[in-house]
């Protein structure tokens, strides 16, 4: 469902297309094996806020939804009109289980609250901002309902406190030589910082995408310590080229 109406009918629109699961029986939402290592519980805790930043933030945030939608849950996207379908579909994202609110305008707080009543996971675009009172109410609803939120950008802009921060610290494309060639695959380094027992910095490497356009793990046993340094020149030239591919498709 794309461009659902904003306003009083939004809640009805969502309930007509979604059949929310009973979440009290589950502690986490599933995450694909390639990304499960980012989470201590190998899944997204219900009612939690995940902050995703860096040059491949949109791709990573979208990839976190793959298993959620395939398990029968619903995903809401607010303020992400640029999200394309072709490259995302190659990653395994199931858009038939998504509800899109591209332009919530000044009703963003009410839009998110309505989505919490009808979906299980919500992605917020980098331009979404919430007043402190809206942020507090949304957190209370998330805890009550078990809905989780992923922010593409700083969660503080939404007056939300992240339970886990994922930052794509480096990204390296293969396939481009000295001014020629085609993009084939992108290796990214993800820095993970949580709260409490999860506060120690960890790093993970994944292909996003690999040569087949899919998400895949990186065999780190054969990787040199400076595996991304060779791509620093290219990253400086076009750091967001992968996100442009995802958005335009």
C-alpha atoms as an extended CHARMM CRD file, in Angstrom:
* protein
*
       249  EXT
         1         1  UNK       CA              0.0000000000        0.0000000000        0.0000000000  PROA      1               0.0000000000
         2         2  UNK       CA              1.6390000000        3.2470000000       -1.1700000000  PROA      2               0.0000000000
         3         3  UNK       CA              0.5760000000        6.8240000000       -0.4230000000  PROA      3               0.0000000000
         4         4  UNK       CA             -2.0460000000        5.9220000000        2.1560000000  PROA      4               0.0000000000
         5         5  UNK       CA             -4.1650000000        8.9290000000        3.0540000000  PROA      5               0.0000000000
         6         6  UNK       CA             -3.0000000000       11.1880000000        5.8520000000  PROA      6               0.0000000000
         7         7  UNK       CA             -5.5770000000       12.1120000000        8.4320000000  PROA      7               0.0000000000
         8         8  UNK       CA             -8.5350000000       10.5380000000       10.1380000000  PROA      8               0.0000000000
         9         9  UNK       CA             -8.9150000000        7.7150000000        7.6200000000  PROA      9               0.0000000000
        10        10  UNK       CA             -5.3160000000        6.5080000000        7.9680000000  PROA      10              0.0000000000
        11        11  UNK       CA             -6.0760000000        4.0730000000       10.7660000000  PROA      11              0.0000000000
        12        12  UNK       CA             -8.8870000000        2.5150000000        8.7310000000  PROA      12              0.0000000000
        13        13  UNK       CA             -6.6280000000        2.2630000000        5.6690000000  PROA      13              0.0000000000
        14        14  UNK       CA             -4.0130000000        0.3660000000        7.6490000000  PROA      14              0.0000000000
        15        15  UNK       CA             -6.4400000000       -2.0020000000        9.3560000000  PROA      15              0.0000000000
        16        16  UNK       CA             -7.9870000000       -2.8950000000        5.9800000000  PROA      16              0.0000000000
        17        17  UNK       CA             -4.6680000000       -4.2370000000        4.6620000000  PROA      17              0.0000000000
        18        18  UNK       CA             -3.0170000000       -5.5750000000        7.7970000000  PROA      18              0.0000000000
        19        19  UNK       CA             -3.7140000000       -8.4180000000       10.1610000000  PROA      19              0.0000000000
        20        20  UNK       CA             -1.4340000000       -7.7190000000       13.1330000000  PROA      20              0.0000000000
        21        21  UNK       CA              0.0740000000      -10.7130000000       14.8380000000  PROA      21              0.0000000000
        22        22  UNK       CA             -0.3290000000      -11.3600000000       18.5550000000  PROA      22              0.0000000000
        23        23  UNK       CA              3.0910000000      -10.1880000000       19.6670000000  PROA      23              0.0000000000
        24        24  UNK       CA              3.0300000000      -11.0070000000       23.3750000000  PROA      24              0.0000000000
        25        25  UNK       CA              4.1900000000      -14.5560000000       22.6240000000  PROA      25              0.0000000000
        26        26  UNK       CA              7.3970000000      -13.3990000000       20.9450000000  PROA      26              0.0000000000
        27        27  UNK       CA             10.3530000000      -11.4660000000       22.2840000000  PROA      27              0.0000000000
        28        28  UNK       CA             11.9790000000      -10.5210000000       18.9980000000  PROA      28              0.0000000000
        29        29  UNK       CA             11.2520000000       -9.9930000000       15.3300000000  PROA      29              0.0000000000
        30        30  UNK       CA             13.3030000000      -12.2380000000       13.0390000000  PROA      30              0.0000000000
        31        31  UNK       CA             16.3370000000      -10.9800000000       11.1360000000  PROA      31              0.0000000000
        32        32  UNK       CA             18.0610000000      -12.7570000000        8.2400000000  PROA      32              0.0000000000
        33        33  UNK       CA             21.0440000000      -14.8700000000        9.2580000000  PROA      33              0.0000000000
        34        34  UNK       CA             23.4670000000      -12.5190000000        7.4840000000  PROA      34              0.0000000000
        35        35  UNK       CA             22.5010000000       -9.6920000000        9.8920000000  PROA      35              0.0000000000
        36        36  UNK       CA             21.4350000000      -11.6510000000       12.9730000000  PROA      36              0.0000000000
        37        37  UNK       CA             24.9140000000      -11.3080000000       14.4760000000  PROA      37              0.0000000000
        38        38  UNK       CA             24.3010000000       -7.5810000000       14.9000000000  PROA      38              0.0000000000
        39        39  UNK       CA             21.8130000000       -8.3810000000       17.6780000000  PROA      39              0.0000000000
        40        40  UNK       CA             22.5590000000      -10.1350000000       20.9660000000  PROA      40              0.0000000000
        41        41  UNK       CA             19.1950000000      -11.9220000000       20.7050000000  PROA      41              0.0000000000
        42        42  UNK       CA             19.7320000000      -12.5040000000       16.9520000000  PROA      42              0.0000000000
        43        43  UNK       CA             16.5930000000      -10.4810000000       16.2860000000  PROA      43              0.0000000000
        44        44  UNK       CA             14.9870000000       -7.0670000000       16.8190000000  PROA      44              0.0000000000
        45        45  UNK       CA             13.5620000000       -6.7750000000       20.3030000000  PROA      45              0.0000000000
        46        46  UNK       CA              9.9020000000       -5.8260000000       20.4190000000  PROA      46              0.0000000000
        47        47  UNK       CA              9.2860000000       -2.2210000000       21.3370000000  PROA      47              0.0000000000
        48        48  UNK       CA             12.8940000000       -1.2090000000       20.6260000000  PROA      48              0.0000000000
        49        49  UNK       CA             14.3480000000        1.6360000000       18.5600000000  PROA      49              0.0000000000
        50        50  UNK       CA             17.1840000000        0.8990000000       16.1170000000  PROA      50              0.0000000000
        51        51  UNK       CA             19.2400000000        3.7910000000       14.7460000000  PROA      51              0.0000000000
        52        52  UNK       CA             20.9150000000        3.2170000000       11.3620000000  PROA      52              0.0000000000
        53        53  UNK       CA             23.3800000000        5.7920000000       10.0110000000  PROA      53              0.0000000000
        54        54  UNK       CA             26.2110000000        6.0040000000        7.4840000000  PROA      54              0.0000000000
        55        55  UNK       CA             26.6190000000        5.9290000000        3.7100000000  PROA      55              0.0000000000
        56        56  UNK       CA             24.4950000000        2.7880000000        3.2400000000  PROA      56              0.0000000000
        57        57  UNK       CA             21.9320000000        3.4690000000        5.9680000000  PROA      57              0.0000000000
        58        58  UNK       CA             18.8740000000        3.0760000000        3.7290000000  PROA      58              0.0000000000
        59        59  UNK       CA             20.0860000000       -0.2290000000        2.2860000000  PROA      59              0.0000000000
        60        60  UNK       CA             20.9260000000       -1.6490000000        5.7090000000  PROA      60              0.0000000000
        61        61  UNK       CA             17.6750000000       -0.4810000000        7.3130000000  PROA      61              0.0000000000
        62        62  UNK       CA             15.6810000000       -2.0130000000        4.4620000000  PROA      62              0.0000000000
        63        63  UNK       CA             17.5880000000       -5.3020000000        4.7140000000  PROA      63              0.0000000000
        64        64  UNK       CA             16.6450000000       -5.5420000000        8.3950000000  PROA      64              0.0000000000
        65        65  UNK       CA             12.9940000000       -5.9150000000        7.3420000000  PROA      65              0.0000000000
        66        66  UNK       CA             13.4290000000       -8.9580000000        5.0750000000  PROA      66              0.0000000000
        67        67  UNK       CA             12.5500000000      -11.6900000000        7.5690000000  PROA      67              0.0000000000
        68        68  UNK       CA              9.8980000000       -9.5690000000        9.2800000000  PROA      68              0.0000000000
        69        69  UNK       CA              7.7480000000       -9.2700000000        6.1700000000  PROA      69              0.0000000000
        70        70  UNK       CA              8.4110000000      -12.8720000000        5.0940000000  PROA      70              0.0000000000
        71        71  UNK       CA              7.2230000000      -14.1000000000        8.5030000000  PROA      71              0.0000000000
        72        72  UNK       CA              3.7940000000      -12.5240000000        7.8980000000  PROA      72              0.0000000000
        73        73  UNK       CA              4.3110000000       -9.2880000000        9.7980000000  PROA      73              0.0000000000
        74        74  UNK       CA              3.6950000000       -5.8300000000        8.3740000000  PROA      74              0.0000000000
        75        75  UNK       CA              6.2310000000       -3.0480000000        7.8450000000  PROA      75              0.0000000000
        76        76  UNK       CA              5.4180000000        0.6710000000        7.6960000000  PROA      76              0.0000000000
        77        77  UNK       CA              7.6150000000        3.2530000000        5.9520000000  PROA      77              0.0000000000
        78        78  UNK       CA              7.2210000000        6.9410000000        6.7790000000  PROA      78              0.0000000000
        79        79  UNK       CA              9.0130000000        9.6540000000        4.8140000000  PROA      79              0.0000000000
        80        80  UNK       CA             10.7900000000        7.3110000000        2.3810000000  PROA      80              0.0000000000
        81        81  UNK       CA              9.3280000000        8.2130000000       -1.0440000000  PROA      81              0.0000000000
        82        82  UNK       CA             12.7040000000        7.5550000000       -2.6960000000  PROA      82              0.0000000000
        83        83  UNK       CA             12.7820000000        3.8570000000       -1.8070000000  PROA      83              0.0000000000
        84        84  UNK       CA             12.8640000000        1.9120000000       -5.0720000000  PROA      84              0.0000000000
        85        85  UNK       CA             11.4930000000       -1.5620000000       -5.6510000000  PROA      85              0.0000000000
        86        86  UNK       CA             13.8500000000       -3.3180000000       -8.0880000000  PROA      86              0.0000000000
        87        87  UNK       CA             17.1210000000       -3.3380000000       -6.1230000000  PROA      87              0.0000000000
        88        88  UNK       CA             15.2080000000       -3.8430000000       -2.8770000000  PROA      88              0.0000000000
        89        89  UNK       CA             13.3820000000       -6.8230000000       -4.3730000000  PROA      89              0.0000000000
        90        90  UNK       CA             16.7300000000       -8.3940000000       -5.2950000000  PROA      90              0.0000000000
        91        91  UNK       CA             17.6550000000       -8.2500000000       -1.6150000000  PROA      91              0.0000000000
        92        92  UNK       CA             14.5220000000      -10.2500000000       -0.7960000000  PROA      92              0.0000000000
        93        93  UNK       CA             12.4000000000       -7.4180000000        0.5690000000  PROA      93              0.0000000000
        94        94  UNK       CA              8.6900000000       -8.2280000000        0.3110000000  PROA      94              0.0000000000
        95        95  UNK       CA              6.9540000000       -4.9270000000       -0.4440000000  PROA      95              0.0000000000
        96        96  UNK       CA              3.5310000000       -6.5930000000       -0.5120000000  PROA      96              0.0000000000
        97        97  UNK       CA              3.7230000000       -6.5270000000        3.2900000000  PROA      97              0.0000000000
        98        98  UNK       CA              4.6220000000       -2.8200000000        3.4730000000  PROA      98              0.0000000000
        99        99  UNK       CA              2.4680000000        0.2700000000        4.0390000000  PROA      99              0.0000000000
       100       100  UNK       CA              4.0230000000        3.5000000000        2.7110000000  PROA      100             0.0000000000
       101       101  UNK       CA              3.3000000000        6.9970000000        4.0110000000  PROA      101             0.0000000000
       102       102  UNK       CA              5.5700000000        9.0130000000        1.7470000000  PROA      102             0.0000000000
       103       103  UNK       CA              4.6220000000       12.5410000000        2.8000000000  PROA      103             0.0000000000
       104       104  UNK       CA              3.1340000000       12.7160000000        6.3160000000  PROA      104             0.0000000000
       105       105  UNK       CA              3.5630000000       16.5100000000        6.3790000000  PROA      105             0.0000000000
       106       106  UNK       CA              2.6700000000       18.0810000000        9.7130000000  PROA      106             0.0000000000
       107       107  UNK       CA              0.7090000000       15.0290000000       10.8670000000  PROA      107             0.0000000000
       108       108  UNK       CA              3.7470000000       12.7890000000       11.2300000000  PROA      108             0.0000000000
       109       109  UNK       CA              3.0960000000       12.1350000000       14.9290000000  PROA      109             0.0000000000
       110       110  UNK       CA             -0.4710000000       10.9950000000       14.2950000000  PROA      110             0.0000000000
       111       111  UNK       CA              0.6700000000        8.9350000000       11.2990000000  PROA      111             0.0000000000
       112       112  UNK       CA              3.2360000000        6.9950000000       13.3300000000  PROA      112             0.0000000000
       113       113  UNK       CA              0.7740000000        6.4270000000       16.1700000000  PROA      113             0.0000000000
       114       114  UNK       CA             -1.7670000000        5.0350000000       13.6920000000  PROA      114             0.0000000000
       115       115  UNK       CA              0.8530000000        2.7570000000       12.1640000000  PROA      115             0.0000000000
       116       116  UNK       CA              1.8230000000        1.3720000000       15.5730000000  PROA      116             0.0000000000
       117       117  UNK       CA             -1.7490000000        0.1190000000       15.9130000000  PROA      117             0.0000000000
       118       118  UNK       CA             -1.5600000000       -1.8170000000       12.6420000000  PROA      118             0.0000000000
       119       119  UNK       CA              2.0330000000       -2.8130000000       11.7890000000  PROA      119             0.0000000000
       120       120  UNK       CA              4.9130000000       -4.4910000000       13.5890000000  PROA      120             0.0000000000
       121       121  UNK       CA              7.9930000000       -2.6290000000       12.3440000000  PROA      121             0.0000000000
       122       122  UNK       CA              8.2710000000        1.0020000000       11.1920000000  PROA      122             0.0000000000
       123       123  UNK       CA             11.0270000000        2.6790000000        9.1610000000  PROA      123             0.0000000000
       124       124  UNK       CA             11.3830000000        6.4540000000        9.5380000000  PROA      124             0.0000000000
       125       125  UNK       CA             13.1360000000        8.5530000000        6.8850000000  PROA      125             0.0000000000
       126       126  UNK       CA             16.0010000000       10.8720000000        7.7160000000  PROA      126             0.0000000000
       127       127  UNK       CA             13.8100000000       13.9880000000        7.3530000000  PROA      127             0.0000000000
       128       128  UNK       CA             11.2530000000       12.8690000000        9.9450000000  PROA      128             0.0000000000
       129       129  UNK       CA             11.2350000000       14.9690000000       13.0930000000  PROA      129             0.0000000000
       130       130  UNK       CA              8.9700000000       14.6690000000       16.1340000000  PROA      130             0.0000000000
       131       131  UNK       CA              8.1180000000       16.9830000000       18.9930000000  PROA      131             0.0000000000
       132       132  UNK       CA              9.1850000000       15.7570000000       22.4610000000  PROA      132             0.0000000000
       133       133  UNK       CA              5.5750000000       15.0890000000       23.5130000000  PROA      133             0.0000000000
       134       134  UNK       CA              4.9690000000       13.0230000000       20.3740000000  PROA      134             0.0000000000
       135       135  UNK       CA              8.1950000000       11.1040000000       20.9620000000  PROA      135             0.0000000000
       136       136  UNK       CA              7.1680000000       10.1960000000       24.5130000000  PROA      136             0.0000000000
       137       137  UNK       CA              3.7120000000        9.0530000000       23.4400000000  PROA      137             0.0000000000
       138       138  UNK       CA              5.1270000000        6.9650000000       20.5990000000  PROA      138             0.0000000000
       139       139  UNK       CA              7.6150000000        5.2310000000       22.9280000000  PROA      139             0.0000000000
       140       140  UNK       CA              4.7660000000        4.3680000000       25.3340000000  PROA      140             0.0000000000
       141       141  UNK       CA              2.7000000000        2.9380000000       22.4620000000  PROA      141             0.0000000000
       142       142  UNK       CA              5.6710000000        0.9510000000       21.1580000000  PROA      142             0.0000000000
       143       143  UNK       CA              6.1760000000       -0.6940000000       24.5360000000  PROA      143             0.0000000000
       144       144  UNK       CA              2.4720000000       -1.4360000000       24.8820000000  PROA      144             0.0000000000
       145       145  UNK       CA              2.0220000000       -2.8240000000       21.3730000000  PROA      145             0.0000000000
       146       146  UNK       CA              5.4780000000       -4.3250000000       20.8430000000  PROA      146             0.0000000000
       147       147  UNK       CA              6.0810000000       -2.3770000000       17.6310000000  PROA      147             0.0000000000
       148       148  UNK       CA              9.7030000000       -1.5280000000       16.8440000000  PROA      148             0.0000000000
       149       149  UNK       CA             11.0730000000        1.4770000000       14.9530000000  PROA      149             0.0000000000
       150       150  UNK       CA             14.1460000000        1.7710000000       12.7200000000  PROA      150             0.0000000000
       151       151  UNK       CA             15.3200000000        5.3280000000       12.0540000000  PROA      151             0.0000000000
       152       152  UNK       CA             17.2850000000        6.0060000000        8.8630000000  PROA      152             0.0000000000
       153       153  UNK       CA             19.3900000000        8.7130000000       10.4800000000  PROA      153             0.0000000000
       154       154  UNK       CA             19.7300000000        9.9910000000       14.0270000000  PROA      154             0.0000000000
       155       155  UNK       CA             16.9520000000        8.7980000000       16.3420000000  PROA      155             0.0000000000
       156       156  UNK       CA             17.3690000000       11.9520000000       18.4360000000  PROA      156             0.0000000000
       157       157  UNK       CA             15.7140000000       13.9530000000       15.6340000000  PROA      157             0.0000000000
       158       158  UNK       CA             12.5570000000       11.9660000000       16.3830000000  PROA      158             0.0000000000
       159       159  UNK       CA             13.0180000000       12.4340000000       20.1260000000  PROA      159             0.0000000000
       160       160  UNK       CA             13.5980000000        8.6910000000       20.4180000000  PROA      160             0.0000000000
       161       161  UNK       CA             16.4040000000        7.0370000000       22.3620000000  PROA      161             0.0000000000
       162       162  UNK       CA             18.0000000000        4.2060000000       20.3770000000  PROA      162             0.0000000000
       163       163  UNK       CA             18.4360000000        0.8210000000       22.0130000000  PROA      163             0.0000000000
       164       164  UNK       CA             20.9380000000       -0.1340000000       19.3330000000  PROA      164             0.0000000000
       165       165  UNK       CA             22.9930000000        2.0160000000       16.9500000000  PROA      165             0.0000000000
       166       166  UNK       CA             24.1940000000        0.5950000000       13.6410000000  PROA      166             0.0000000000
       167       167  UNK       CA             26.6060000000        2.7750000000       11.6790000000  PROA      167             0.0000000000
       168       168  UNK       CA             28.0000000000        1.9130000000        8.2690000000  PROA      168             0.0000000000
       169       169  UNK       CA             31.5070000000        3.2200000000        8.8830000000  PROA      169             0.0000000000
       170       170  UNK       CA             33.0140000000        2.1730000000        5.5390000000  PROA      170             0.0000000000
       171       171  UNK       CA             31.7670000000        1.0220000000        2.1610000000  PROA      171             0.0000000000
       172       172  UNK       CA             33.7770000000       -0.3670000000       -0.7560000000  PROA      172             0.0000000000
       173       173  UNK       CA             32.4600000000       -1.1570000000       -4.2440000000  PROA      173             0.0000000000
       174       174  UNK       CA             34.0740000000       -3.6820000000       -6.5580000000  PROA      174             0.0000000000
       175       175  UNK       CA             34.0130000000       -3.5360000000      -10.3440000000  PROA      175             0.0000000000
       176       176  UNK       CA             35.2010000000        0.0180000000      -10.9270000000  PROA      176             0.0000000000
       177       177  UNK       CA             38.7400000000        0.4480000000      -12.1600000000  PROA      177             0.0000000000
       178       178  UNK       CA             40.5100000000        3.6760000000      -13.0510000000  PROA      178             0.0000000000
       179       179  UNK       CA             37.5800000000        5.6130000000      -14.4700000000  PROA      179             0.0000000000
       180       180  UNK       CA             35.7910000000        2.6570000000      -16.0660000000  PROA      180             0.0000000000
       181       181  UNK       CA             33.9270000000       -0.5560000000      -15.2800000000  PROA      181             0.0000000000
       182       182  UNK       CA             30.5890000000       -1.4890000000      -13.7030000000  PROA      182             0.0000000000
       183       183  UNK       CA             29.4960000000       -1.6760000000      -10.0950000000  PROA      183             0.0000000000
       184       184  UNK       CA             29.4040000000       -5.3490000000       -9.0930000000  PROA      184             0.0000000000
       185       185  UNK       CA             29.2270000000       -5.6200000000       -5.3180000000  PROA      185             0.0000000000
       186       186  UNK       CA             29.5970000000       -3.5210000000       -2.1950000000  PROA      186             0.0000000000
       187       187  UNK       CA             31.2960000000       -4.5760000000        1.0210000000  PROA      187             0.0000000000
       188       188  UNK       CA             30.2840000000       -2.5950000000        4.0970000000  PROA      188             0.0000000000
       189       189  UNK       CA             31.5840000000       -2.4350000000        7.6340000000  PROA      189             0.0000000000
       190       190  UNK       CA             28.8960000000       -2.0280000000       10.2990000000  PROA      190             0.0000000000
       191       191  UNK       CA             29.7330000000       -0.6670000000       13.7430000000  PROA      191             0.0000000000
       192       192  UNK       CA             27.3360000000       -1.8330000000       16.4570000000  PROA      192             0.0000000000
       193       193  UNK       CA             26.8320000000       -0.0490000000       19.7780000000  PROA      193             0.0000000000
       194       194  UNK       CA             23.9990000000       -0.7980000000       22.1960000000  PROA      194             0.0000000000
       195       195  UNK       CA             23.0450000000        0.0760000000       25.7350000000  PROA      195             0.0000000000
       196       196  UNK       CA             23.9020000000       -1.6220000000       28.9900000000  PROA      196             0.0000000000
       197       197  UNK       CA             25.3870000000       -5.0600000000       28.3870000000  PROA      197             0.0000000000
       198       198  UNK       CA             25.4820000000       -4.3090000000       24.6380000000  PROA      198             0.0000000000
       199       199  UNK       CA             27.5350000000       -1.1030000000       24.9910000000  PROA      199             0.0000000000
       200       200  UNK       CA             30.8280000000       -2.5790000000       23.7290000000  PROA      200             0.0000000000
       201       201  UNK       CA             31.6630000000       -1.5990000000       20.1550000000  PROA      201             0.0000000000
       202       202  UNK       CA             31.4810000000       -4.4740000000       17.6830000000  PROA      202             0.0000000000
       203       203  UNK       CA             32.0770000000       -4.6290000000       13.9250000000  PROA      203             0.0000000000
       204       204  UNK       CA             30.5640000000       -6.8330000000       11.2270000000  PROA      204             0.0000000000
       205       205  UNK       CA             31.2870000000       -7.1320000000        7.4860000000  PROA      205             0.0000000000
       206       206  UNK       CA             28.6310000000       -7.9580000000        4.8840000000  PROA      206             0.0000000000
       207       207  UNK       CA             28.1030000000       -7.7470000000        1.1410000000  PROA      207             0.0000000000
       208       208  UNK       CA             25.2530000000       -5.3070000000        0.4630000000  PROA      208             0.0000000000
       209       209  UNK       CA             24.8140000000       -6.2800000000       -2.3290000000  PROA      209             0.0000000000
       210       210  UNK       CA             26.9920000000       -9.1360000000       -3.5700000000  PROA      210             0.0000000000
       211       211  UNK       CA             27.5950000000       -9.8210000000       -7.2860000000  PROA      211             0.0000000000
       212       212  UNK       CA             24.0840000000      -11.2840000000       -7.6290000000  PROA      212             0.0000000000
       213       213  UNK       CA             22.4820000000       -8.2400000000       -6.0370000000  PROA      213             0.0000000000
       214       214  UNK       CA             21.7790000000      -10.0650000000       -2.7740000000  PROA      214             0.0000000000
       215       215  UNK       CA             22.7520000000       -9.6750000000        0.8580000000  PROA      215             0.0000000000
       216       216  UNK       CA             25.5780000000      -12.0020000000        1.8620000000  PROA      216             0.0000000000
       217       217  UNK       CA             28.1560000000      -12.5800000000        4.5660000000  PROA      217             0.0000000000
       218       218  UNK       CA             31.8680000000      -11.8300000000        4.1870000000  PROA      218             0.0000000000
       219       219  UNK       CA             34.3830000000      -14.5660000000        4.9400000000  PROA      219             0.0000000000
       220       220  UNK       CA             36.5510000000      -12.5910000000        7.3330000000  PROA      220             0.0000000000
       221       221  UNK       CA             39.0900000000      -15.3800000000        7.8200000000  PROA      221             0.0000000000
       222       222  UNK       CA             40.7590000000      -14.4320000000        4.5360000000  PROA      222             0.0000000000
       223       223  UNK       CA             40.2720000000      -10.6770000000        4.8140000000  PROA      223             0.0000000000
       224       224  UNK       CA             43.2450000000       -8.3690000000        5.5170000000  PROA      224             0.0000000000
       225       225  UNK       CA             42.8870000000       -5.8030000000        8.2930000000  PROA      225             0.0000000000
       226       226  UNK       CA             42.8670000000       -2.9660000000        5.7640000000  PROA      226             0.0000000000
       227       227  UNK       CA             40.3920000000       -4.5920000000        3.3560000000  PROA      227             0.0000000000
       228       228  UNK       CA             38.5160000000       -1.3120000000        2.7870000000  PROA      228             0.0000000000
       229       229  UNK       CA             41.4660000000        1.0340000000        2.4080000000  PROA      229             0.0000000000
       230       230  UNK       CA             41.8890000000        0.2520000000       -1.2770000000  PROA      230             0.0000000000
       231       231  UNK       CA             38.4230000000        1.6620000000       -1.9480000000  PROA      231             0.0000000000
       232       232  UNK       CA             38.8380000000        4.8960000000        0.0250000000  PROA      232             0.0000000000
       233       233  UNK       CA             39.5130000000        6.9060000000       -3.1390000000  PROA      233             0.0000000000
       234       234  UNK       CA             36.3390000000        5.6890000000       -4.8010000000  PROA      234             0.0000000000
       235       235  UNK       CA             34.2710000000        6.2230000000       -1.6430000000  PROA      235             0.0000000000
       236       236  UNK       CA             35.3670000000        9.8540000000       -1.4860000000  PROA      236             0.0000000000
       237       237  UNK       CA             34.3250000000       10.3690000000       -5.1060000000  PROA      237             0.0000000000
       238       238  UNK       CA             30.8270000000        8.9410000000       -4.7120000000  PROA      238             0.0000000000
       239       239  UNK       CA             29.9900000000        7.8100000000       -1.1610000000  PROA      239             0.0000000000
       240       240  UNK       CA             26.2330000000        7.4200000000       -1.7170000000  PROA      240             0.0000000000
       241       241  UNK       CA             26.1840000000        5.8050000000       -5.1460000000  PROA      241             0.0000000000
       242       242  UNK       CA             24.7310000000        2.5640000000       -3.7910000000  PROA      242             0.0000000000
       243       243  UNK       CA             21.8810000000        4.3930000000       -2.1040000000  PROA      243             0.0000000000
       244       244  UNK       CA             21.1420000000        6.1990000000       -5.3830000000  PROA      244             0.0000000000
       245       245  UNK       CA             20.7860000000        2.7940000000       -7.0770000000  PROA      245             0.0000000000
       246       246  UNK       CA             18.3910000000        1.5910000000       -4.3550000000  PROA      246             0.0000000000
       247       247  UNK       CA             16.3390000000        4.7920000000       -4.5220000000  PROA      247             0.0000000000
       248       248  UNK       CA             16.1090000000        5.0220000000       -8.2990000000  PROA      248             0.0000000000
       249       249  UNK       CA             15.1730000000        1.4320000000       -9.0130000000  PROA      249             0.0000000000
